[in-house]
Amino acid sequence: MDLFSGMTFRRAVAAAAALPLVGGATLMTAGPAAADEEDYKILVVGETLGFRHSHIDDTTRALIELGADNGFTVDVWDPPNSSAGWWGSGSPGQPDLTMDSSPFTSAEDLAQYATIVFASPVDNTNSLNPATPRLLDDAELAAFQGYIRGGGGFVGLHAATDTMHTVPWYSQLTGGGARFVSHPQQQTATMRVESPGHPSTAHLPAVWERFDEWYNYTTNPREDVHVLITLDESTYNPGNNAMGEDHPIAWCQNFEGGRSWYEGAGHTDASWTDPLFLEHVLKGVEWTAGVVEGGGNCVTFGEVDELVAGLNTSAVGDGVIAGAISSLLGSARSAADADDPATAVQVLGGARSLVDHLSAAAGDRALLGTKIDDLVDWQSALVDDGPALELSAEAELRTMGGKQYLAVRVVNQDDAAVDLTVTTPYGTKEFAAVAPTKNAYQAFATRLVEVPAGQVTVTATAERDGETVTEELVVDFSGTA
């Protein structure tokens, strides 16, 4: 019988080692109107020709407030219209905020915006009937395409995948052709951060539980995009069109010269007052605007493969080097797919070193080198160095002699002696040179009749390879209050 209960959380205070990064710093191509130190402008599109999401107004206000605090201003395109249907009698739009006329006049006019945000602008084209009016007509679409191909940014929120279903290019922009197909009832589900180094996910918990409306998509976009977050379908009922074990819900990509970032959550109005979610969206805006960078800059292996395939290999030496780079990229991708980012980083280092041996005639070596650096940056963020020290800790309330005590036991599972400090709400105890396989035990008197739940912190230090290594464990214990 296990006498102890509770959940242990491990925090590495000082890692034993870190894998070196390969290559130089990554670069980010700025959008048409992006500026690192000056205010910039974004466009929020909320116009609906189909079902109108209530969050559009909240999203618009939230982005305006974020802009005021973070150096950008917001134009809004969300005119009222009479597009009636099963969803109701037209769209009220946001008449107090909307521009007087469509901003999608030309790529040059759109270039005033560092990025363009589509805030669930549903247009009822999910029937795939080409005669159904689209959010953007042919001329507006051409302007938008020119903007993206000129280096513009795009942020898709929630039902941005439920518009312009009859435009394949748009579905590739939003992500790998993935279009909204269905959703179950709103419920709590677990999101898992898959790319923790990206600016839009770096602040998020690895496991993020939220209440929202969870979309299923017509296809899995993984092959074409850089997946940021996945949904764990075992934590909720995905309903019809469930996507299975691999269910991306947020992703990004470099697309035809521009930058695209998408988040499938955000249906609930409460999302737009949630600080975690708002920071997530803000960094998506800033990344697409070229203001922030990092975490691999949404690079994919396929994107780098295309650069290698486009090299001029007419010179024999360049052909041999390009072939070797391609082979190493394939090996790195296999390692990444097998959840072995450390090996991927190591192999990518070899590919990166070969880039400098290409001749100038082969093509843009700087761009290829930067993109491989981005792959290294992405995979490096996934490397788990493991715990600095191997320990286990348990805590439980016990009654002895009619009094409540908090019993704490720490077992040294490492191969070196460790010094321990056990900190509880009821006192602290230090243990010196606890030998391998041995345990440290202490019962702390609570002096309380009803004891609230709490936490115990265990700090361990040891000498390893001439350096002092520190590990911290946090242990929950249940109360009696």
C-alpha positions as CSV (number, residue, x, y, z in Angstrom):
1,M,0.0,0.0,0.0
2,D,1.3,3.4,-0.9
3,L,1.2,5.6,2.1
4,F,1.8,8.8,0.2
5,S,-0.3,10.7,-2.4
6,G,-0.1,13.8,-4.4
7,M,1.2,15.0,-7.7
8,T,4.9,16.0,-8.2
9,F,6.0,18.8,-10.6
10,R,9.6,18.9,-11.6
11,R,11.4,22.2,-12.3
12,A,15.0,22.2,-13.5
13,V,16.7,25.1,-11.8
14,A,20.0,24.5,-13.5
15,A,20.3,22.1,-16.4
16,A,23.4,19.9,-16.6
17,A,24.1,20.8,-20.2
18,A,22.6,22.4,-23.3
19,L,23.0,21.5,-26.9
20,P,24.8,24.3,-28.8
21,L,23.0,26.1,-31.5
22,V,24.3,25.8,-35.0
23,G,24.8,28.7,-37.4
24,G,24.0,32.4,-36.9
25,A,20.9,34.3,-35.8
26,T,17.7,33.9,-37.7
27,L,16.3,36.7,-39.7
28,M,12.8,37.9,-40.4
29,T,11.5,39.5,-43.5
30,A,9.5,42.5,-42.6
31,G,6.0,43.0,-44.0
32,P,5.1,45.9,-46.3
33,A,4.4,48.3,-43.4
34,A,6.2,46.7,-40.5
35,A,8.7,48.8,-38.5
36,D,10.7,47.6,-35.5
37,E,10.6,50.9,-33.6
38,E,7.7,52.8,-35.1
39,D,3.9,52.4,-34.9
40,Y,2.4,50.3,-37.6
41,K,-1.1,49.6,-38.8
42,I,-3.2,46.4,-39.1
43,L,-6.5,45.7,-40.8
44,V,-9.2,43.6,-39.0
45,V,-11.8,42.0,-41.3
46,G,-15.1,41.0,-39.6
47,E,-17.5,41.3,-42.6
48,T,-19.9,38.4,-42.7
49,L,-22.1,37.2,-45.5
50,G,-23.1,34.1,-43.5
51,F,-23.4,33.2,-39.8
52,R,-22.0,36.0,-37.6
53,H,-19.9,35.1,-34.6
54,S,-20.6,37.2,-31.5
55,H,-16.9,37.3,-30.7
56,I,-16.1,39.5,-33.8
57,D,-17.0,42.7,-31.9
58,D,-15.0,41.5,-28.8
59,T,-12.1,40.5,-31.0
60,T,-12.0,43.9,-32.7
61,R,-12.1,45.8,-29.4
62,A,-9.4,43.6,-27.9
63,L,-7.1,44.2,-30.9
64,I,-7.7,47.9,-30.7
65,E,-6.7,47.8,-27.0
66,L,-3.7,45.6,-27.7
67,G,-2.6,48.0,-30.4
68,A,-2.8,51.0,-28.0
69,D,-0.5,49.2,-25.6
70,N,1.8,47.6,-28.1
71,G,2.5,50.2,-30.9
72,F,-0.1,49.6,-33.6
73,T,-3.3,51.1,-34.8
74,V,-6.3,49.2,-36.2
75,D,-8.5,49.8,-39.3
76,V,-11.7,47.8,-39.4
77,W,-13.6,46.5,-42.4
78,D,-17.0,45.2,-41.1
79,P,-19.9,46.9,-42.9
80,P,-23.5,46.1,-42.2
81,N,-25.2,44.2,-45.0
82,S,-28.5,42.4,-45.9
83,S,-27.1,39.0,-46.6
84,A,-30.0,37.0,-45.1
85,G,-30.2,33.3,-44.7
86,W,-30.8,30.6,-42.1
87,W,-28.5,32.5,-39.7
88,G,-30.7,35.6,-39.7
89,S,-31.6,38.8,-41.5
90,G,-28.2,40.1,-42.5
91,S,-25.2,41.3,-40.6
92,P,-25.2,44.3,-38.3
93,G,-21.5,44.8,-38.8
94,Q,-19.7,47.4,-36.7
95,P,-20.9,50.7,-38.3
96,D,-19.2,52.9,-35.7
97,L,-15.8,51.4,-36.6
98,T,-15.9,50.2,-40.2
99,M,-14.2,52.0,-43.1
100,D,-16.5,53.6,-45.6
101,S,-15.4,51.3,-48.5
102,S,-13.5,48.1,-49.1
103,P,-9.8,48.4,-48.4
104,F,-9.2,45.5,-50.9
105,T,-8.6,47.8,-53.8
106,S,-5.0,46.9,-54.8
107,A,-1.9,45.3,-53.4
108,E,-0.4,48.8,-53.2
109,D,-3.2,50.1,-51.0
110,L,-3.1,47.1,-48.8
111,A,0.6,47.5,-48.3
112,Q,-0.1,50.2,-45.7
113,Y,-1.0,47.3,-43.3
114,A,1.7,45.2,-41.6
115,T,-0.8,42.4,-41.3
116,I,-4.4,41.6,-42.0
117,V,-6.6,39.8,-39.4
118,F,-9.6,37.7,-40.5
119,A,-11.8,37.6,-37.4
120,S,-14.3,34.8,-38.4
121,P,-15.6,36.5,-41.6
122,V,-17.9,33.6,-42.6
123,D,-19.4,33.9,-46.1
124,N,-21.6,30.8,-46.4
125,T,-19.5,29.2,-49.2
126,N,-19.1,25.9,-47.4
127,S,-21.7,24.4,-49.9
128,L,-18.8,24.8,-52.5
129,N,-21.4,26.4,-54.9
130,P,-19.3,28.7,-57.0
131,A,-22.3,31.0,-57.5
132,T,-22.5,31.8,-53.8
133,P,-21.1,35.3,-53.1
134,R,-17.7,35.3,-51.6
135,L,-16.2,37.5,-48.9
136,L,-13.8,38.8,-51.5
137,D,-14.8,39.1,-55.1
138,D,-12.3,38.5,-57.9
139,A,-10.8,41.9,-57.9
140,E,-10.5,42.1,-54.1
141,L,-9.0,38.6,-54.0
142,A,-6.4,39.6,-56.6
143,A,-5.4,42.6,-54.4
144,F,-5.1,40.3,-51.4
145,Q,-3.0,37.8,-53.3
146,G,-0.7,40.6,-54.4
147,Y,-0.4,41.8,-50.9
148,I,0.6,38.4,-49.5
149,R,3.1,37.8,-52.4
150,G,4.6,41.2,-51.6
151,G,5.5,40.1,-48.1
152,G,2.2,40.8,-46.3
153,G,1.0,39.2,-43.1
154,F,-2.1,37.2,-42.4
155,V,-3.8,36.2,-39.1
156,G,-6.7,33.8,-39.2
157,L,-8.9,33.5,-36.1
158,H,-11.4,30.7,-35.5
159,A,-13.8,30.8,-38.4
160,A,-11.3,32.3,-40.8
161,T,-11.3,28.7,-42.1
162,D,-15.0,28.9,-42.8
163,T,-14.9,31.5,-45.5
164,M,-14.0,31.5,-49.2
165,H,-14.3,27.7,-49.4
166,T,-14.4,28.0,-53.2
167,V,-10.9,29.6,-53.4
168,P,-8.3,26.9,-53.0
169,W,-5.5,29.5,-52.7
170,Y,-7.2,31.0,-49.7
171,S,-7.4,27.6,-48.0
172,Q,-3.7,27.1,-48.6
173,L,-3.0,30.5,-47.1
174,T,-5.0,29.7,-43.9
175,G,-3.2,26.4,-43.8
176,G,-2.6,23.3,-45.9
177,G,-6.1,23.4,-47.5
178,A,-7.7,22.7,-44.1
179,R,-11.2,24.1,-44.0
180,F,-13.8,24.1,-41.2
181,V,-16.1,21.1,-41.5
182,S,-17.8,20.7,-38.1
183,H,-17.7,21.2,-34.4
184,P,-19.2,19.5,-31.3
185,Q,-20.9,21.4,-28.5
186,Q,-18.7,23.9,-26.6
187,Q,-16.7,22.1,-23.9
188,T,-13.5,22.0,-22.0
189,A,-10.5,20.4,-23.8
190,T,-6.8,20.1,-23.4
191,M,-4.5,21.9,-25.9
192,R,-0.8,20.8,-26.0
193,V,1.9,23.2,-27.1
194,E,3.9,21.5,-29.8
195,S,6.3,24.3,-30.8
196,P,7.2,26.1,-27.5
197,G,9.9,28.3,-28.9
198,H,7.7,30.4,-31.1
199,P,6.9,33.9,-29.8
200,S,3.1,33.1,-29.8
201,T,3.5,30.0,-27.6
202,A,6.6,30.7,-25.5
203,H,4.5,32.0,-22.6
204,L,1.9,29.2,-22.7
205,P,1.8,26.2,-20.4
206,A,2.8,23.0,-22.1
207,V,-0.7,21.6,-21.3
208,W,-3.4,24.3,-21.7
209,E,-6.9,23.5,-20.7
210,R,-9.6,25.8,-22.1
211,F,-13.4,26.0,-22.7
212,D,-14.1,26.8,-26.3
213,E,-15.8,25.6,-29.5
214,W,-13.4,23.1,-31.1
215,Y,-13.2,22.9,-34.8
216,N,-12.7,19.8,-37.0
217,Y,-11.1,20.4,-40.4
218,T,-11.5,18.8,-43.8
219,T,-7.9,17.7,-43.8
220,N,-4.9,17.6,-41.5
221,P,-2.6,20.6,-42.5
222,R,0.6,19.2,-40.8
223,E,2.4,18.4,-44.0
224,D,2.3,22.1,-45.2
225,V,2.4,24.1,-42.0
226,H,4.4,24.5,-38.8
227,V,2.1,23.2,-36.1
228,L,2.0,25.2,-32.9
229,I,-0.6,23.6,-30.8
230,T,-2.6,20.3,-31.0
231,L,-5.9,19.3,-29.4
232,D,-6.0,16.1,-27.3
233,E,-9.2,14.5,-28.4
234,S,-9.1,12.1,-25.5
235,T,-10.0,15.0,-23.2
236,Y,-13.3,16.0,-24.9
237,N,-15.9,14.7,-27.3
238,P,-14.9,15.8,-30.8
239,G,-18.1,14.6,-32.4
240,N,-18.5,13.9,-36.1
241,N,-15.4,14.4,-38.3
242,A,-13.0,13.8,-35.4
243,M,-9.4,14.1,-36.5
244,G,-7.9,11.5,-34.2
245,E,-4.6,11.5,-32.4
246,D,-3.2,14.3,-34.5
247,H,-5.5,17.2,-34.3
248,P,-3.7,20.5,-35.0
249,I,-5.6,23.6,-33.8
250,A,-3.0,26.4,-34.2
251,W,-0.3,26.7,-36.9
252,C,1.7,29.1,-39.0
253,Q,3.8,29.1,-42.2
254,N,5.8,31.2,-44.6
255,F,3.5,31.4,-47.7
256,E,4.3,32.8,-51.1
257,G,6.5,35.5,-49.7
258,G,4.1,36.4,-46.8
259,R,3.5,35.1,-43.3
260,S,0.4,33.3,-42.1
261,W,-0.7,32.4,-38.5
262,Y,-3.9,30.7,-37.5
263,E,-5.6,29.9,-34.2
264,G,-8.8,27.7,-34.3
265,A,-9.9,28.6,-30.8
266,G,-11.5,32.0,-29.8
267,H,-15.2,31.4,-30.4
268,T,-16.1,32.2,-26.8
269,D,-16.4,35.9,-25.9
270,A,-14.5,35.1,-22.7
271,S,-11.4,34.3,-24.9
272,W,-11.0,38.0,-25.6
273,T,-10.5,38.9,-21.9
274,D,-8.2,35.9,-21.2
275,P,-4.6,37.3,-20.7
276,L,-3.0,34.0,-21.9
277,F,-5.1,33.9,-25.1
278,L,-4.7,37.6,-25.8
279,E,-0.9,37.3,-25.5
280,H,-1.0,34.3,-27.8
281,V,-2.9,36.3,-30.5
282,L,-0.8,39.4,-30.0
283,K,2.4,37.5,-30.7
284,G,0.7,36.0,-33.8
285,V,-0.1,39.5,-35.0
286,E,3.5,40.7,-34.2
287,W,5.1,37.7,-35.9
288,T,3.1,38.1,-39.1
289,A,3.9,41.9,-39.0
290,G,7.6,41.1,-38.8
291,V,8.0,42.7,-35.4
292,V,9.0,39.6,-33.4
293,E,10.8,36.5,-34.5
294,G,12.2,33.2,-33.1
295,G,11.3,29.6,-32.4
296,G,12.0,28.7,-36.0
297,N,10.0,31.5,-37.5
298,C,7.3,28.9,-38.6
299,V,9.8,27.2,-41.0
300,T,9.0,23.6,-42.2
301,F,11.2,20.9,-43.5
302,G,9.2,21.0,-46.8
303,E,10.0,24.8,-47.1
304,V,13.7,24.1,-46.8
305,D,13.5,21.1,-49.2
306,E,12.1,23.4,-51.8
307,L,15.0,25.8,-51.4
308,V,17.5,23.0,-51.9
309,A,15.6,21.7,-54.9
310,G,15.7,25.2,-56.4
311,L,19.5,25.4,-56.3
312,N,21.5,25.7,-59.5
313,T,23.4,22.4,-59.5
314,S,24.9,22.7,-63.0
315,A,28.4,22.7,-61.4
316,V,29.4,19.2,-60.4
317,G,30.5,20.3,-56.9
318,D,27.3,22.1,-56.2
319,G,25.3,19.1,-57.3
320,V,27.2,16.8,-54.8
321,I,26.8,19.3,-52.0
322,A,23.1,19.9,-52.6
323,G,22.5,16.1,-52.7
324,A,24.3,15.8,-49.3
325,I,22.3,18.6,-47.8
326,S,19.0,17.1,-49.1
327,S,20.0,13.7,-47.6
328,L,20.8,15.3,-44.2
329,L,17.6,17.2,-44.2
330,G,15.7,14.0,-44.8
331,S,17.5,12.3,-41.9
332,A,16.8,15.3,-39.6
333,R,13.2,15.2,-40.6
334,S,13.0,11.5,-39.8
335,A,14.5,12.2,-36.4
336,A,12.1,15.1,-35.7
337,D,9.1,12.9,-36.7
338,A,10.4,10.2,-34.3
339,D,10.4,12.8,-31.5
340,D,14.2,12.9,-31.4
341,P,14.9,16.6,-31.7
342,A,18.4,16.3,-30.2
343,T,19.5,14.1,-33.2
344,A,17.6,16.4,-35.6
345,V,19.7,19.3,-34.3
346,Q,22.9,17.4,-34.6
347,V,22.2,16.3,-38.2
348,L,21.0,19.8,-39.2
349,G,24.3,21.1,-38.0
350,G,26.0,19.0,-40.6
351,A,23.6,20.3,-43.3
352,R,24.2,23.9,-42.2
353,S,28.0,23.5,-42.5
354,L,27.7,22.3,-46.1
355,V,25.8,25.4,-47.2
356,D,28.9,27.6,-47.0
357,H,30.7,25.2,-49.4
358,L,28.2,25.9,-52.2
359,S,29.4,28.3,-54.9
360,A,27.8,31.7,-55.3
361,A,26.3,30.5,-58.6
362,A,24.2,27.9,-56.8
363,G,21.8,30.4,-55.5
364,D,20.9,32.3,-52.3
365,R,23.1,30.7,-49.8
366,A,22.3,33.2,-47.1
367,L,18.6,32.4,-47.3
368,L,19.2,28.7,-47.2
369,G,21.5,29.0,-44.3
370,T,19.0,31.2,-42.4
371,K,16.2,28.7,-43.0
372,I,18.3,25.8,-41.7
373,D,19.2,27.9,-38.7
374,D,15.4,28.3,-38.2
375,L,15.0,24.5,-38.3
376,V,17.7,24.3,-35.6
377,D,16.0,26.9,-33.5
378,W,12.7,25.1,-33.7
379,Q,14.1,21.7,-32.9
380,S,16.4,23.0,-30.1
381,A,13.3,24.3,-28.2
382,L,12.0,20.7,-28.2
383,V,15.1,19.1,-26.7
384,D,14.5,17.8,-23.2
385,D,17.7,17.8,-21.3
386,G,16.0,15.8,-18.6
387,P,16.2,16.4,-14.9
388,A,19.5,17.6,-13.5
389,L,19.2,15.1,-10.6
390,E,17.1,12.0,-10.3
391,L,14.8,12.4,-7.2
392,S,11.3,11.5,-6.1
393,A,9.3,13.2,-3.4
394,E,6.1,12.5,-1.7
395,A,4.0,14.4,0.9
396,E,0.9,13.4,2.9
397,L,-1.0,14.5,6.0
398,R,-0.9,12.0,8.9
399,T,-2.5,11.9,12.3
400,M,-0.2,10.9,15.1
401,G,-1.2,11.2,18.8
402,G,-4.3,13.0,17.8
403,K,-2.4,15.8,16.0
404,Q,-1.9,16.5,12.3
405,Y,1.5,16.2,10.8
406,L,2.8,16.8,7.2
407,A,5.0,13.8,6.4
408,V,7.5,14.4,3.6
409,R,9.9,11.8,2.2
410,V,12.5,12.4,-0.5
411,V,14.4,9.5,-2.2
412,N,17.7,10.1,-3.8
413,Q,17.6,8.1,-7.1
414,D,20.8,9.7,-8.4
415,D,24.2,8.2,-8.5
416,A,25.7,11.0,-6.4
417,A,25.1,12.2,-2.8
418,V,22.8,15.2,-2.6
419,D,22.1,18.0,-0.2
420,L,18.4,18.5,0.4
421,T,16.3,21.4,1.6
422,V,12.6,20.6,2.3
423,T,10.4,23.7,2.6
424,T,6.8,23.4,3.8
425,P,4.2,25.8,5.2
426,Y,5.1,24.4,8.6
427,G,8.8,24.6,8.6
428,T,12.0,23.8,6.7
429,K,14.5,21.0,7.1
430,E,17.9,20.5,5.6
431,F,19.6,17.2,5.0
432,A,23.3,16.9,4.1
433,A,24.9,14.4,1.8
434,V,22.0,12.0,1.4
435,A,23.6,9.0,-0.3
436,P,22.3,7.3,-3.4
437,T,19.2,5.1,-2.9
438,K,18.7,6.6,0.6
439,N,15.8,8.7,1.7
440,A,15.3,11.8,3.9
441,Y,12.1,11.9,6.0
442,Q,10.6,14.6,8.2
443,A,7.2,15.0,9.9
444,F,6.2,18.7,10.3
445,A,3.7,19.5,13.0
446,T,0.9,21.6,11.6
447,R,-0.6,22.7,14.9
448,L,-4.0,22.9,13.1
449,V,-7.2,20.9,13.5
450,E,-8.2,21.4,9.9
451,V,-5.3,21.6,7.5
452,P,-5.6,23.3,4.0
453,A,-4.1,21.7,0.9
454,G,-0.7,23.0,0.0
455,Q,2.7,22.4,-1.6
456,V,6.1,21.3,-0.5
457,T,9.2,22.4,-2.3
458,V,12.3,20.2,-2.3
459,T,15.6,21.7,-3.5
460,A,18.5,19.4,-4.1
461,T,22.1,20.2,-4.9
462,A,25.1,18.0,-5.9
463,E,28.5,18.2,-7.4
464,R,28.7,16.8,-10.9
465,D,31.7,17.0,-13.2
466,G,33.1,19.8,-11.1
467,E,29.9,21.9,-11.2
468,T,27.1,22.5,-8.7
469,V,23.8,21.2,-10.1
470,T,20.5,22.1,-8.6
471,E,17.1,20.5,-9.0
472,E,13.7,21.6,-7.6
473,L,10.6,19.5,-7.1
474,V,7.2,20.8,-6.1
475,V,4.8,18.4,-4.4
476,D,1.1,18.9,-3.8
477,F,-0.6,17.5,-0.8
478,S,-4.3,17.2,0.0
479,G,-5.7,19.0,3.0
480,T,-8.4,18.1,5.6
481,A,-10.1,21.5,5.6
